[in-house]
Amino acid sequence: MSLPVSRSMYVLVTCVAAITAALAAALSQQLSLPVWAMFVGWIAFFTQGLDARNAIENLACVWAGLVIGALASLAIQSLAPHLGSGLTLPVVVFVVASFVVALRGLPRMRNLLAYFLGLVAWFASHLEPAPASLGILLAATAIGSAAAWIAHTTPSRLARAAS
């Protein structure tokens, strides 16, 4: 197998990523945050551009997706008694999907994958739509995004320091 980087750099990147992921998981667990949600932030980091500006934008899109998901949950709760559960979900999904997909035309904050990661994280959490619930997921995804940035930037810094 041919590696695009030296074998030692390959091992360094692998070890740094594994150690960083383990530390981020431990921190999330210590803070009683869902570890799986931390990895949503980690994934979001790698969705678009690997610099600080894109990292912040990607995380902001995840956070916006979380907020949109919480609002969608509230809409479902409010509309279900009037429309019935069989109609409420498709109507809310249609409105949310239309809104999120339309965001792709923005000059910034147009990372659809990150918006949908936020939406998926919200609904996968099965949390009540409340500020505390959002806080849990915002914190977990922030830890994951920061950890991914550390895992991405540290190997090259270590290699430069060693040479």
C-alpha positions, 0 to 999 in steps of 0.5 A, a space after each residue: 500500500 502506498 501512503 501519500 505521506 511518510 510512514 512516520 507522519 501516517 502513524 503520528 496523525 493516527 495516534 494524535 487523532 486517536 488520543 484526541 478522540 479519547 480525551 474528547 470522549 472522556 471530557 464529554 463523559 465527565 461533563 455528562 454530555 453525550 459522546 455521540 453528539 461530541 462526534 457530530 461536532 468532530 464530523 462537522 469540522 471535516 465537512 468543509 474547509 479545514 481552517 479556523 474560519 470554516 471550522 467556526 462556520 461548520 460548527 455554527 451551521 450544526 448549532 443552527 441545525 440544532 436550533 431548527 430541530 428544537 423549533 421543529 419539535 415545538 412545531 410538531 407538538 403544537 400542530 399535532 392536536 390540530 393536524 393529527 400525527 399522520 399529517 403533522 410530521 410530513 408538513 413540518 419536515 417539508 417546511 424545515 427541509 425547504 428552509 434548510 436547503 434554501 440556505 445553500 444560497 447564502 454567501 456564508 453559513 451554507 454548509 447543508 451537511 452541517 445543518 442536517 448533522 444538527 437536525 439529526 443530532 437534535 432528533 436522535 437525542 430525544 431531548 425535550 425542546 428546552 434551552 438546557 437540552 440545546 445547551 447539552 448538544 451545543 457543548 458536546 458538538 463544540 467539544 467535538 469540533 475543537 477536538 477535530 481541529 486539534 487532531 487536524 493541526 497538531 501532527 504538522 506542528 509536532 513534525 515541524 517542532 521535531 525537525 
